[in-house]
Amino acid sequence: MSIIKQSEHPLSTFRMDCNTKLALVISTAGILLFGVVSYVYDWIAAAAL
């Protein structure tokens, strides 16, 4: 017995152009670089002194 039922109208695949993909990659890289890696802030603070 399957819990998930097949739909007659499944969602279509999300497609995007090259510029949108590039913007998404740049945004994700920026979030990972400046949001997760905290030593980047320490490096910026040290360079500002």
C-alpha positions, 0 to 999 in steps of 0.5 A: 500500500502506497501512502503517497498517491499519484496526482493527475496533474503533478508539478512541472519541473522548475526551469530558469535561465542562465542569468537566474542560475548565476545570480542564485549561485552568487547569492548562495556563495555570498551567504555561505561566505559571509553568513556561515564563515565567521572568520571572514568578519575577523579578517575584514576587521583586522584589515580595517585597523 
